[in-house]
Amino acid sequence: MTYVVMIVLPFLRRKRTVPGNHREFEWHLFIPARDEEAVIEMTMARCRADFPTAHVWIIDDASEDRTAEIVAETEAGDPKVHLVRRIMPQARAGKGAALNSAYRALDAWFPTDGDRTRAIVVVLDADGRMSRDALDYVSSDSVFGDASVGAAQIAVRMENRGDLGDLATPSRLGMHFSRYLVRMQDLEFMTTMSAMQLLREHTGSVGMGGNGQFSRLSALDEIARRYAQPWHGALLEDYELGLHILLVGYRNRFVYDTHVEQEGLLMVRRLLAQRSRWTQGAMQCSTYVREIVRSPNFSNAGMVESCYFLLNPWLQVIGVILWPMFLVLTGMQALHYPAGVLSFISQFWPVALLAVLFGALPFIMWGPIYRSRVEPGISRRRAWMLGFGNAAYVCYTYLATPRAVVRMLRGRHGWAKTRRNAELMTAGPVASDI
């Protein structure tokens, strides 16, 4: 409850970011692409139309479809589109490795007399679409206009939050569930995750995400100088990069006033695969706790917040074991209560009510907050329904956390992309994403 209060207050009291002038910087969009034939042409067209001054670097990670061919055709007619080809067996070694190959390509291309402090690398998903004002917002005097800032993360929204279009499952029940799942992801990113980031604005420990991530080229250079390369091997390579930005002495910022859109996942199986990967990645990054504690570049508050985030997956493992155990023991106690089950319920229901209240309220309250700050057009009734839906939605951790632990115990650390909704229309049943 204390942590919830700590993240809610900065979220409700946040100050707006004053936009700057994006023409004061040079922009390089890094887009990893593995078998992205379904979306890559549209993504390149969007980026070139929305951000005409930016260079677009498509990293083809040994695609088996026409991804590289489509990019090569565009590159031939557009000097600001660059194809970075990765070939087996070096390819498909994870998103971090793909981004490092683009960094090396940019380093070789970059003019020797260019100002690397004014060059900003932007990491986007192949289905990502940034707001057209995004570059101006991160050009603010409080973001990259401040020389001490090495990286920034913008908010993330689900582009299909309002309409699933032709990708919805044919059954009515499945359609409603997919719509619910996407809306919960939008609520999660725009409220709880953003609130955590706004708290980190105060503690100096803002984390990076895999979509809508901005890094100053000179900061990436410093990480490469100290740690051999900017991105590393954790499955949560985006958060790992943010840690390295802080460890080398730069600051991170979170900008809520603009956003990048991505596809919301329609199926529980794909969501669990994604969240298992994130959980396992956080567990891998927990090896940085000692370095964070010893670093002079972390404030005390930033050190506590970062360590809490990195240790939280391990605490969830304990919770996954204890909470079901407590429920079973309570049920057994009720069945064997001398005065009977009804007497047990009549005597202890206030305790159960308090448990539900304190256990569920921190998740339910985000429904009305989502309406207040993000979607004012929805009704109050629906906002509360979304809140209760959120309390059910977060139970995915009881499946994702054990799956991440099992993968670690089995030595499975490979990374695989989450398949696009458009691919599901032609590719048949979904294979495991990780």
C-alpha positions as CSV (number, residue, x, y, z in Angstrom):
1,M,0.0,0.0,0.0
2,T,2.9,2.4,0.8
3,Y,4.4,1.7,-2.7
4,V,1.0,2.3,-4.3
5,V,0.6,5.7,-2.6
6,M,4.2,6.6,-3.6
7,I,3.5,6.0,-7.3
8,V,-0.1,7.4,-7.3
9,L,0.9,10.9,-6.0
10,P,3.6,11.7,-8.6
11,F,1.2,10.5,-11.3
12,L,-1.6,12.8,-10.2
13,R,0.7,15.8,-9.6
14,R,2.9,15.5,-12.6
15,K,4.1,18.6,-14.4
16,R,3.8,18.8,-18.2
17,T,6.9,18.7,-20.3
18,V,7.5,21.9,-22.4
19,P,8.3,20.8,-26.0
20,G,11.5,21.9,-27.7
21,N,12.7,22.0,-31.3
22,H,13.6,18.6,-32.8
23,R,15.6,20.3,-35.6
24,E,18.4,21.0,-33.0
25,F,19.1,17.2,-33.0
26,E,19.9,14.5,-35.5
27,W,17.6,11.4,-35.2
28,H,18.3,7.8,-36.0
29,L,15.5,5.3,-35.7
30,F,16.6,1.7,-35.0
31,I,13.9,-0.9,-35.9
32,P,14.8,-4.6,-35.3
33,A,13.0,-6.7,-37.8
34,R,12.8,-10.5,-37.9
35,D,10.1,-11.9,-40.3
36,E,8.2,-8.6,-40.3
37,E,7.0,-8.7,-43.9
38,A,3.4,-8.1,-42.6
39,V,4.2,-4.6,-41.2
40,I,7.7,-3.4,-42.3
41,E,6.7,-1.5,-45.4
42,M,4.0,0.4,-43.6
43,T,6.3,1.1,-40.7
44,M,9.0,2.6,-43.0
45,A,6.4,4.7,-44.8
46,R,5.1,6.0,-41.5
47,C,8.5,6.9,-40.1
48,R,9.5,8.7,-43.3
49,A,6.2,10.6,-43.5
50,D,6.0,11.5,-39.8
51,F,9.7,12.3,-39.2
52,P,11.2,13.3,-42.6
53,T,14.5,14.5,-41.0
54,A,15.2,11.2,-39.3
55,H,17.3,8.3,-40.6
56,V,15.6,4.9,-40.5
57,W,17.8,1.9,-39.8
58,I,16.1,-1.5,-40.3
59,I,17.9,-4.4,-38.7
60,D,17.0,-7.6,-40.6
61,D,17.8,-10.4,-38.2
62,A,18.1,-13.2,-40.8
63,S,14.4,-13.1,-41.8
64,E,13.0,-16.0,-43.6
65,D,10.3,-13.9,-45.4
66,R,10.6,-10.9,-47.7
67,T,11.6,-8.4,-45.0
68,A,15.1,-7.7,-46.2
69,E,14.0,-7.5,-49.8
70,I,11.3,-4.9,-49.1
71,V,13.7,-2.8,-47.1
72,A,16.4,-3.1,-49.8
73,E,14.0,-1.8,-52.4
74,T,13.1,1.2,-50.3
75,E,16.7,1.9,-49.4
76,A,17.6,2.0,-53.2
77,G,15.3,5.0,-53.6
78,D,15.7,6.7,-50.2
79,P,19.1,7.8,-48.8
80,K,17.6,8.0,-45.3
81,V,16.6,4.4,-45.2
82,H,19.4,2.0,-44.2
83,L,19.3,-1.8,-44.2
84,V,21.5,-3.6,-41.6
85,R,21.6,-7.3,-42.5
86,R,22.5,-10.0,-40.0
87,I,23.3,-13.4,-41.3
88,M,23.4,-16.8,-39.6
89,P,25.1,-18.1,-37.5
90,Q,25.7,-14.7,-35.9
91,A,22.1,-13.6,-36.3
92,R,19.1,-14.3,-34.0
93,A,21.1,-13.9,-30.9
94,G,18.6,-11.6,-29.3
95,K,17.3,-8.0,-29.6
96,G,20.4,-6.5,-27.9
97,A,22.8,-8.1,-30.4
98,A,20.6,-6.8,-33.2
99,L,20.7,-3.3,-31.8
100,N,24.5,-3.5,-31.3
101,S,24.9,-4.3,-35.0
102,A,22.9,-1.2,-35.9
103,Y,25.1,0.9,-33.5
104,R,28.2,-0.3,-35.3
105,A,26.7,0.5,-38.7
106,L,25.8,4.0,-37.5
107,D,29.2,4.4,-36.0
108,A,30.9,3.6,-39.3
109,W,28.5,5.8,-41.2
110,F,28.6,8.8,-38.9
111,P,30.7,11.7,-40.1
112,T,34.0,12.1,-38.2
113,D,33.3,15.7,-37.6
114,G,29.7,15.2,-36.5
115,D,28.4,16.1,-33.1
116,R,27.6,12.8,-31.4
117,T,26.1,14.6,-28.4
118,R,23.4,15.9,-30.7
119,A,22.7,12.5,-32.3
120,I,19.8,10.6,-30.8
121,V,19.1,6.9,-31.3
122,V,15.5,5.9,-31.1
123,V,14.5,2.2,-30.7
124,L,11.1,1.3,-32.1
125,D,9.2,-1.9,-32.6
126,A,8.5,-2.9,-36.1
127,D,4.8,-2.2,-35.5
128,G,5.5,0.9,-33.4
129,R,4.1,4.3,-34.4
130,M,5.2,7.4,-32.5
131,S,3.2,10.6,-32.1
132,R,4.3,13.2,-34.5
133,D,5.2,15.5,-31.6
134,A,7.4,12.9,-29.9
135,L,10.7,14.3,-31.2
136,D,9.8,17.9,-30.1
137,Y,8.9,16.7,-26.6
138,V,12.1,14.8,-26.1
139,S,14.0,17.8,-27.5
140,S,12.8,19.8,-24.4
141,D,15.2,21.8,-22.3
142,S,14.4,19.4,-19.5
143,V,15.1,16.3,-21.6
144,F,17.9,16.2,-24.3
145,G,18.3,19.9,-24.1
146,D,20.0,19.1,-20.8
147,A,23.4,17.7,-21.5
148,S,23.3,15.5,-18.4
149,V,20.4,13.5,-19.8
150,G,21.6,10.3,-21.6
151,A,18.3,8.6,-22.3
152,A,14.5,9.1,-22.3
153,Q,11.5,6.9,-22.5
154,I,8.1,8.0,-23.7
155,A,4.7,6.5,-22.8
156,V,3.3,3.5,-24.6
157,R,-0.3,2.9,-25.8
158,M,-2.1,0.1,-27.5
159,E,-3.1,1.1,-31.0
160,N,-5.9,-1.4,-31.2
161,R,-7.4,-0.4,-27.8
162,G,-10.6,0.8,-29.4
163,D,-11.1,-1.5,-32.4
164,L,-9.7,-5.0,-33.1
165,G,-10.7,-4.8,-36.8
166,D,-10.5,-8.0,-38.8
167,L,-8.1,-9.5,-36.3
168,A,-10.7,-10.3,-33.7
169,T,-11.5,-14.0,-33.1
170,P,-14.7,-15.1,-34.9
171,S,-16.6,-16.1,-31.7
172,R,-18.4,-13.3,-29.8
173,L,-17.0,-14.4,-26.4
174,G,-13.5,-14.5,-27.8
175,M,-13.9,-11.1,-29.4
176,H,-15.0,-9.5,-26.1
177,F,-12.2,-11.2,-24.2
178,S,-9.5,-10.0,-26.7
179,R,-10.9,-6.5,-26.5
180,Y,-10.7,-6.7,-22.7
181,L,-7.2,-8.0,-22.8
182,V,-6.0,-5.2,-25.1
183,R,-7.8,-2.5,-22.9
184,M,-6.1,-3.9,-19.8
185,Q,-2.7,-3.6,-21.5
186,D,-3.4,0.0,-22.4
187,L,-4.5,0.7,-18.8
188,E,-1.4,-1.0,-17.5
189,F,1.0,1.0,-19.7
190,M,-0.7,4.3,-19.3
191,T,-1.4,4.2,-15.6
192,T,0.5,1.7,-13.4
193,M,3.7,1.5,-15.5
194,S,3.7,5.2,-16.2
195,A,3.1,5.9,-12.5
196,M,6.2,3.8,-11.6
197,Q,8.2,5.8,-14.1
198,L,7.0,9.1,-12.7
199,L,8.1,8.0,-9.2
200,R,11.5,7.1,-10.8
201,E,11.6,10.7,-12.1
202,H,11.9,11.7,-8.4
203,T,14.3,8.9,-7.4
204,G,16.5,9.3,-10.5
205,S,16.1,5.7,-11.6
206,V,13.9,5.9,-14.7
207,G,13.9,2.6,-16.7
208,M,14.0,2.2,-20.5
209,G,11.4,0.3,-22.5
210,G,11.8,-1.6,-25.7
211,N,9.6,0.7,-27.7
212,G,9.9,4.5,-27.8
213,Q,13.3,4.4,-26.2
214,F,15.7,7.4,-26.9
215,S,19.4,7.4,-26.2
216,R,22.1,10.0,-26.8
217,L,24.8,8.6,-29.1
218,S,27.6,9.9,-26.9
219,A,26.0,8.0,-24.0
220,L,26.0,4.8,-26.0
221,D,29.6,5.5,-26.8
222,E,30.5,5.7,-23.1
223,I,28.7,2.5,-22.3
224,A,30.6,0.8,-25.2
225,R,33.9,2.2,-23.9
226,R,33.3,0.8,-20.4
227,Y,31.3,-2.3,-21.1
228,A,32.4,-3.3,-24.6
229,Q,29.0,-2.6,-26.2
230,P,25.8,-0.6,-25.5
231,W,23.3,-3.4,-25.3
232,H,23.8,-6.6,-23.5
233,G,22.4,-10.1,-23.2
234,A,19.5,-9.9,-20.7
235,L,16.0,-10.7,-21.9
236,L,15.1,-7.2,-20.5
237,E,17.8,-5.5,-22.6
238,D,15.9,-2.2,-22.6
239,Y,15.9,-1.9,-18.8
240,E,19.5,-3.2,-18.8
241,L,20.5,-0.3,-21.1
242,G,18.8,2.2,-18.8
243,L,20.9,0.8,-15.9
244,H,24.1,1.2,-17.9
245,I,23.1,4.8,-18.8
246,L,22.9,5.6,-15.1
247,L,26.0,3.7,-14.1
248,V,28.2,5.7,-16.5
249,G,26.9,8.9,-15.0
250,Y,24.0,10.1,-17.2
251,R,20.4,10.8,-16.2
252,N,17.3,9.1,-17.6
253,R,14.0,10.9,-18.2
254,F,10.4,9.7,-18.7
255,V,8.1,11.8,-20.9
256,Y,4.4,11.1,-20.4
257,D,3.0,13.9,-22.6
258,T,3.7,12.0,-25.9
259,H,3.6,8.3,-26.7
260,V,4.3,5.5,-29.1
261,E,1.7,3.0,-30.1
262,Q,2.0,-0.7,-30.5
263,E,-0.2,-3.7,-31.0
264,G,-2.0,-5.0,-27.9
265,L,-1.8,-8.8,-27.6
266,L,-5.1,-10.6,-28.3
267,M,-4.3,-14.0,-26.6
268,V,-3.4,-15.0,-23.1
269,R,-0.8,-17.5,-24.4
270,R,1.1,-14.7,-26.2
271,L,0.7,-12.3,-23.2
272,L,2.2,-15.0,-20.8
273,A,5.1,-15.6,-23.2
274,Q,5.9,-11.9,-23.3
275,R,5.6,-11.4,-19.5
276,S,7.6,-14.5,-18.7
277,R,10.4,-13.1,-20.9
278,W,10.2,-9.8,-19.0
279,T,10.2,-11.5,-15.6
280,Q,13.1,-13.6,-16.5
281,G,14.9,-10.6,-17.9
282,A,14.4,-8.7,-14.6
283,M,15.8,-11.7,-12.7
284,Q,18.8,-11.7,-15.0
285,C,19.3,-8.0,-14.3
286,S,19.2,-8.6,-10.5
287,T,22.9,-9.4,-10.9
288,Y,23.4,-5.6,-11.1
289,V,22.2,-5.0,-7.5
290,R,25.7,-5.0,-6.1
291,E,27.0,-2.6,-8.8
292,I,24.0,-0.3,-8.2
293,V,24.5,-0.2,-4.4
294,R,28.2,0.6,-4.9
295,S,27.7,3.2,-7.7
296,P,28.1,6.9,-6.8
297,N,25.8,7.8,-9.7
298,F,22.7,6.4,-7.9
299,S,21.0,8.4,-5.2
300,N,19.9,6.6,-2.0
301,A,16.3,6.7,-3.2
302,G,17.3,5.6,-6.7
303,M,19.3,2.7,-5.3
304,V,16.3,1.5,-3.1
305,E,13.8,1.8,-6.0
306,S,16.1,0.0,-8.5
307,C,16.9,-2.8,-6.1
308,Y,13.2,-3.2,-5.2
309,F,12.3,-3.5,-8.9
310,L,15.0,-6.1,-9.5
311,L,14.2,-8.1,-6.4
312,N,10.5,-8.0,-6.9
313,P,10.3,-11.0,-9.3
314,W,11.9,-13.1,-6.6
315,L,9.4,-11.8,-4.1
316,Q,6.7,-12.8,-6.5
317,V,8.0,-16.3,-6.6
318,I,7.5,-16.4,-2.8
319,G,4.0,-15.0,-3.2
320,V,3.1,-17.5,-5.9
321,I,3.8,-20.2,-3.4
322,L,2.4,-18.6,-0.2
323,W,-0.9,-17.1,-1.3
324,P,-2.4,-20.3,-2.7
325,M,-1.1,-22.1,0.4
326,F,-2.8,-19.6,2.6
327,L,-6.1,-20.1,0.7
328,V,-5.9,-23.9,1.0
329,L,-5.1,-23.7,4.7
330,T,-8.0,-21.2,5.3
331,G,-10.4,-23.6,3.5
332,M,-9.2,-26.5,5.5
333,Q,-9.6,-24.5,8.7
334,A,-13.2,-23.6,7.7
335,L,-14.1,-27.2,7.0
336,H,-12.7,-28.5,10.3
337,Y,-14.0,-25.6,12.4
338,P,-15.8,-27.0,15.5
339,A,-18.8,-24.8,15.2
340,G,-19.2,-25.4,11.4
341,V,-18.3,-23.6,8.2
342,L,-21.1,-21.1,8.5
343,S,-19.9,-20.1,12.0
344,F,-16.4,-19.7,10.7
345,I,-17.6,-17.4,7.9
346,S,-19.7,-15.3,10.2
347,Q,-16.8,-14.8,12.6
348,F,-14.0,-14.2,10.2
349,W,-15.7,-12.5,7.2
350,P,-14.5,-9.0,8.3
351,V,-10.9,-10.2,8.1
352,A,-11.6,-11.7,4.7
353,L,-13.1,-8.4,3.6
354,L,-10.1,-6.5,4.7
355,A,-7.8,-9.0,2.9
356,V,-9.8,-8.5,-0.3
357,L,-9.9,-4.7,0.1
358,F,-6.2,-4.3,0.7
359,G,-5.3,-7.0,-1.9
360,A,-7.6,-5.8,-4.7
361,L,-8.1,-2.0,-4.1
362,P,-4.6,-1.0,-5.3
363,F,-5.5,-2.5,-8.7
364,I,-9.2,-1.5,-8.8
365,M,-8.5,2.2,-8.3
366,W,-6.6,2.4,-11.6
367,G,-9.8,2.1,-13.5
368,P,-11.2,5.5,-12.3
369,I,-7.7,7.0,-12.6
370,Y,-7.5,5.7,-16.2
371,R,-10.8,7.5,-16.9
372,S,-9.6,10.7,-15.2
373,R,-6.2,11.0,-16.9
374,V,-6.3,8.9,-20.1
375,E,-9.8,8.2,-21.4
376,P,-12.3,10.8,-20.1
377,G,-14.9,9.7,-22.7
378,I,-15.7,6.4,-20.9
379,S,-18.4,6.3,-18.2
380,R,-17.8,6.1,-14.5
381,R,-19.5,2.7,-14.4
382,R,-17.2,1.4,-17.1
383,A,-14.2,2.9,-15.3
384,W,-15.0,0.9,-12.2
385,M,-15.6,-2.2,-14.3
386,L,-12.1,-1.7,-15.8
387,G,-10.7,-1.4,-12.3
388,F,-12.2,-4.8,-11.3
389,G,-11.0,-6.2,-14.6
390,N,-7.5,-5.0,-13.8
391,A,-7.6,-6.8,-10.4
392,A,-8.3,-10.0,-12.3
393,Y,-5.8,-9.2,-15.1
394,V,-2.8,-8.9,-12.8
395,C,-3.2,-12.5,-11.8
396,Y,-1.2,-13.4,-14.9
397,T,1.9,-13.1,-12.6
398,Y,0.8,-16.4,-11.0
399,L,1.5,-18.1,-14.3
400,A,4.3,-15.9,-15.8
401,T,6.5,-16.0,-12.8
402,P,6.7,-19.8,-12.4
403,R,7.3,-20.1,-16.1
404,A,10.2,-17.7,-15.9
405,V,11.7,-19.6,-13.0
406,V,11.4,-22.9,-14.9
407,R,13.1,-21.4,-17.9
408,M,16.0,-20.3,-15.8
409,L,16.3,-23.6,-14.1
410,R,16.3,-25.3,-17.5
411,G,19.0,-22.9,-18.8
412,R,16.7,-21.5,-21.5
413,H,17.8,-17.8,-22.1
414,G,16.9,-17.5,-25.8
415,W,14.9,-14.5,-27.1
416,A,12.2,-14.7,-29.7
417,K,9.9,-12.0,-31.0
418,T,6.2,-12.0,-30.3
419,R,4.3,-12.7,-33.5
420,R,2.2,-9.8,-34.9
421,N,-1.6,-10.0,-35.0
422,A,-1.5,-9.8,-38.8
423,E,0.7,-12.9,-38.9
424,L,-1.9,-14.9,-37.0
425,M,-4.4,-14.5,-39.8
426,T,-2.1,-16.5,-42.2
427,A,0.2,-18.5,-40.0
428,G,-2.2,-20.7,-38.2
429,P,-1.8,-21.8,-34.6
430,V,0.6,-19.8,-32.5
431,A,3.8,-21.5,-31.4
432,S,5.4,-20.7,-28.1
433,D,7.0,-17.3,-28.3
434,I,9.9,-18.1,-26.0
